Amino acid sequence: MPTTVILEIPDWMCRPLQRKADRKGKRIDQIVMEWLGDAVKKEEDDPLLRMAGAFSSDVTDVGTAHDFYIGEELGRTHD
């Protein structure tokens, strides 16, 4: 069963959405649904994302410091 979501979209976002909708002969809500569908599909199809939460760790900042951790490991293993 579909769920109704009401969005308040700021003008800076709405104008390009409206232009895209006009070019494609669609409504803004149809463009937004296409984009949301693509985003959900990408997330569901991401093999690495499926592993999220599969390992336990005391590290809590991987999302913001992942470059540091990759560099740290490369430095340790490729001297």
Distance bins in CASP14 RR format, pairs under 12 A and 6 or more apart:
PFRMAT RR
TARGET T0000
AUTHOR 0000-0000-0000
RMODE 2
METHOD distances of the structure
MODEL  1
2 33 0 0 0 0 0 1 0 0 0 0 0
3 33 0 0 0 0 0 1 0 0 0 0 0
3 36 0 0 0 0 0 1 0 0 0 0 0
4 29 0 0 0 0 0 1 0 0 0 0 0
5 29 0 0 0 0 1 0 0 0 0 0 0
5 32 0 0 0 0 1 0 0 0 0 0 0
5 33 0 0 0 0 0 1 0 0 0 0 0
5 36 0 0 0 0 1 0 0 0 0 0 0
6 29 0 0 0 0 0 1 0 0 0 0 0
6 32 0 0 0 0 0 1 0 0 0 0 0
7 13 0 0 0 0 1 0 0 0 0 0 0
7 14 0 0 0 0 1 0 0 0 0 0 0
7 17 0 0 0 0 0 1 0 0 0 0 0
7 28 0 0 0 0 1 0 0 0 0 0 0
7 29 0 0 0 0 1 0 0 0 0 0 0
7 32 1 0 0 1 0 0 0 0 0 0 0
7 33 0 0 0 0 0 1 0 0 0 0 0
7 35 0 0 0 0 0 1 0 0 0 0 0
7 36 0 0 0 0 0 1 0 0 0 0 0
8 14 0 0 0 0 1 0 0 0 0 0 0
9 15 0 0 0 0 1 0 0 0 0 0 0
9 16 0 0 0 0 0 1 0 0 0 0 0
9 17 1 0 0 1 0 0 0 0 0 0 0
9 18 0 0 0 0 1 0 0 0 0 0 0
9 28 1 0 0 1 0 0 0 0 0 0 0
9 29 0 0 0 0 0 1 0 0 0 0 0
9 31 0 0 0 0 0 1 0 0 0 0 0
9 32 0 0 0 0 1 0 0 0 0 0 0
10 16 0 0 0 0 0 1 0 0 0 0 0
10 17 0 0 0 0 0 1 0 0 0 0 0
11 17 0 0 0 0 0 1 0 0 0 0 0
11 18 0 0 0 0 1 0 0 0 0 0 0
12 18 0 0 0 0 0 1 0 0 0 0 0
13 19 0 0 0 0 0 1 0 0 0 0 0
13 20 0 0 0 0 0 1 0 0 0 0 0
13 28 0 0 0 0 1 0 0 0 0 0 0
13 31 0 0 0 0 0 1 0 0 0 0 0
13 32 0 0 0 0 1 0 0 0 0 0 0
13 35 0 0 0 0 0 1 0 0 0 0 0
14 20 0 0 0 0 0 1 0 0 0 0 0
14 21 0 0 0 0 1 0 0 0 0 0 0
14 28 1 0 0 1 0 0 0 0 0 0 0
14 29 0 0 0 0 0 1 0 0 0 0 0
14 31 0 0 0 0 0 1 0 0 0 0 0
14 32 0 0 0 0 0 1 0 0 0 0 0
15 21 0 0 0 0 0 1 0 0 0 0 0
15 22 0 0 0 0 0 1 0 0 0 0 0
15 28 0 0 0 0 0 1 0 0 0 0 0
16 22 0 0 0 0 0 1 0 0 0 0 0
16 23 0 0 0 0 0 1 0 0 0 0 0
16 28 0 0 0 0 0 1 0 0 0 0 0
16 31 0 0 0 0 1 0 0 0 0 0 0
16 32 0 0 0 0 0 1 0 0 0 0 0
16 35 0 0 0 0 0 1 0 0 0 0 0
17 23 0 0 0 0 0 1 0 0 0 0 0
17 24 0 0 0 0 0 1 0 0 0 0 0
17 26 0 0 0 0 0 1 0 0 0 0 0
17 27 0 0 0 0 1 0 0 0 0 0 0
17 28 1 0 1 0 0 0 0 0 0 0 0
17 29 0 0 0 0 1 0 0 0 0 0 0
17 30 0 0 0 0 0 1 0 0 0 0 0
17 31 1 0 1 0 0 0 0 0 0 0 0
17 32 1 0 0 1 0 0 0 0 0 0 0
17 33 0 0 0 0 0 1 0 0 0 0 0
17 34 0 0 0 0 0 1 0 0 0 0 0
17 35 0 0 0 0 1 0 0 0 0 0 0
18 24 0 0 0 0 0 1 0 0 0 0 0
18 25 0 0 0 0 0 1 0 0 0 0 0
18 26 0 0 0 0 0 1 0 0 0 0 0
18 27 0 0 0 0 1 0 0 0 0 0 0
18 28 1 0 1 0 0 0 0 0 0 0 0
18 29 0 0 0 0 0 1 0 0 0 0 0
18 30 0 0 0 0 0 1 0 0 0 0 0
18 31 0 0 0 0 1 0 0 0 0 0 0
18 32 0 0 0 0 0 1 0 0 0 0 0
19 25 0 0 0 0 0 1 0 0 0 0 0
19 26 0 0 0 0 0 1 0 0 0 0 0
19 28 0 0 0 0 0 1 0 0 0 0 0
19 31 0 0 0 0 1 0 0 0 0 0 0
20 26 0 0 0 0 1 0 0 0 0 0 0
20 27 0 0 0 0 0 1 0 0 0 0 0
20 28 0 0 0 0 1 0 0 0 0 0 0
20 30 0 0 0 0 0 1 0 0 0 0 0
20 31 1 0 1 0 0 0 0 0 0 0 0
20 32 0 0 0 0 0 1 0 0 0 0 0
20 34 0 0 0 0 1 0 0 0 0 0 0
20 35 0 0 0 0 1 0 0 0 0 0 0
21 27 1 0 1 0 0 0 0 0 0 0 0
21 28 1 0 1 0 0 0 0 0 0 0 0
21 29 0 0 0 0 1 0 0 0 0 0 0
21 30 1 0 0 1 0 0 0 0 0 0 0
21 31 1 0 1 0 0 0 0 0 0 0 0
21 32 0 0 0 0 1 0 0 0 0 0 0
21 33 0 0 0 0 0 1 0 0 0 0 0
21 34 0 0 0 0 0 1 0 0 0 0 0
21 35 0 0 0 0 0 1 0 0 0 0 0
22 28 0 0 0 0 1 0 0 0 0 0 0
22 30 0 0 0 0 0 1 0 0 0 0 0
22 31 0 0 0 0 1 0 0 0 0 0 0
23 31 0 0 0 0 1 0 0 0 0 0 0
24 30 0 0 0 0 1 0 0 0 0 0 0
24 31 1 0 0 1 0 0 0 0 0 0 0
24 34 0 0 0 0 1 0 0 0 0 0 0
25 31 0 0 0 0 1 0 0 0 0 0 0
26 32 0 0 0 0 0 1 0 0 0 0 0
26 33 0 0 0 0 1 0 0 0 0 0 0
26 34 0 0 0 0 1 0 0 0 0 0 0
26 35 0 0 0 0 0 1 0 0 0 0 0
27 33 0 0 0 0 1 0 0 0 0 0 0
27 34 0 0 0 0 0 1 0 0 0 0 0
28 34 0 0 0 0 0 1 0 0 0 0 0
28 35 0 0 0 0 0 1 0 0 0 0 0
29 35 0 0 0 0 0 1 0 0 0 0 0
29 36 0 0 0 0 0 1 0 0 0 0 0
30 36 0 0 0 0 0 1 0 0 0 0 0
30 37 0 0 0 0 0 1 0 0 0 0 0
31 37 0 0 0 0 0 1 0 0 0 0 0
31 38 0 0 0 0 0 1 0 0 0 0 0
32 38 0 0 0 0 0 1 0 0 0 0 0
32 39 0 0 0 0 0 1 0 0 0 0 0
33 39 0 0 0 0 0 1 0 0 0 0 0
33 40 0 0 0 0 0 1 0 0 0 0 0
34 40 0 0 0 0 0 1 0 0 0 0 0
34 41 0 0 0 0 0 1 0 0 0 0 0
35 41 0 0 0 0 0 1 0 0 0 0 0
35 42 0 0 0 0 0 1 0 0 0 0 0
36 42 0 0 0 0 0 1 0 0 0 0 0
36 43 0 0 0 0 0 1 0 0 0 0 0
37 43 0 0 0 0 1 0 0 0 0 0 0
37 44 0 0 0 0 1 0 0 0 0 0 0
37 45 0 0 0 0 0 1 0 0 0 0 0
38 44 0 0 0 0 0 1 0 0 0 0 0
38 45 0 0 0 0 0 1 0 0 0 0 0
39 45 0 0 0 0 0 1 0 0 0 0 0
39 46 0 0 0 0 0 1 0 0 0 0 0
40 46 0 0 0 0 0 1 0 0 0 0 0
40 49 0 0 0 0 0 1 0 0 0 0 0
41 49 0 0 0 0 0 1 0 0 0 0 0
42 48 0 0 0 0 0 1 0 0 0 0 0
42 49 0 0 0 0 1 0 0 0 0 0 0
43 49 1 0 1 0 0 0 0 0 0 0 0
43 50 0 0 0 0 1 0 0 0 0 0 0
43 52 0 0 0 0 0 1 0 0 0 0 0
44 50 0 0 0 0 1 0 0 0 0 0 0
46 52 0 0 0 0 1 0 0 0 0 0 0
47 54 0 0 0 0 0 1 0 0 0 0 0
48 54 0 0 0 0 0 1 0 0 0 0 0
48 55 0 0 0 0 0 1 0 0 0 0 0
48 62 0 0 0 0 0 1 0 0 0 0 0
48 66 0 0 0 0 0 1 0 0 0 0 0
52 62 0 0 0 0 0 1 0 0 0 0 0
52 63 0 0 0 0 0 1 0 0 0 0 0
53 62 0 0 0 0 0 1 0 0 0 0 0
55 62 0 0 0 0 0 1 0 0 0 0 0
57 63 0 0 0 0 0 1 0 0 0 0 0
57 69 0 0 0 0 0 1 0 0 0 0 0
59 65 0 0 0 0 1 0 0 0 0 0 0
59 66 0 0 0 0 1 0 0 0 0 0 0
59 68 0 0 0 0 0 1 0 0 0 0 0
59 69 1 0 0 1 0 0 0 0 0 0 0
59 72 0 0 0 0 0 1 0 0 0 0 0
60 69 0 0 0 0 0 1 0 0 0 0 0
61 67 0 0 0 0 0 1 0 0 0 0 0
61 68 0 0 0 0 1 0 0 0 0 0 0
61 69 0 0 0 0 1 0 0 0 0 0 0
62 68 0 0 0 0 1 0 0 0 0 0 0
62 69 1 0 0 1 0 0 0 0 0 0 0
62 70 0 0 0 0 0 1 0 0 0 0 0
62 72 0 0 0 0 0 1 0 0 0 0 0
63 69 0 0 0 0 1 0 0 0 0 0 0
63 70 0 0 0 0 0 1 0 0 0 0 0
65 71 0 0 0 0 0 1 0 0 0 0 0
65 72 0 0 0 0 1 0 0 0 0 0 0
66 72 0 0 0 0 0 1 0 0 0 0 0
66 73 0 0 0 0 0 1 0 0 0 0 0
67 73 0 0 0 0 0 1 0 0 0 0 0
67 74 0 0 0 0 0 1 0 0 0 0 0
68 74 0 0 0 0 0 1 0 0 0 0 0
68 75 0 0 0 0 0 1 0 0 0 0 0
69 75 0 0 0 0 0 1 0 0 0 0 0
69 76 0 0 0 0 0 1 0 0 0 0 0
70 76 0 0 0 0 0 1 0 0 0 0 0
70 77 0 0 0 0 0 1 0 0 0 0 0
70 78 0 0 0 0 0 1 0 0 0 0 0
71 77 0 0 0 0 1 0 0 0 0 0 0
71 78 0 0 0 0 1 0 0 0 0 0 0
72 78 0 0 0 0 0 1 0 0 0 0 0
73 79 0 0 0 0 0 1 0 0 0 0 0
END
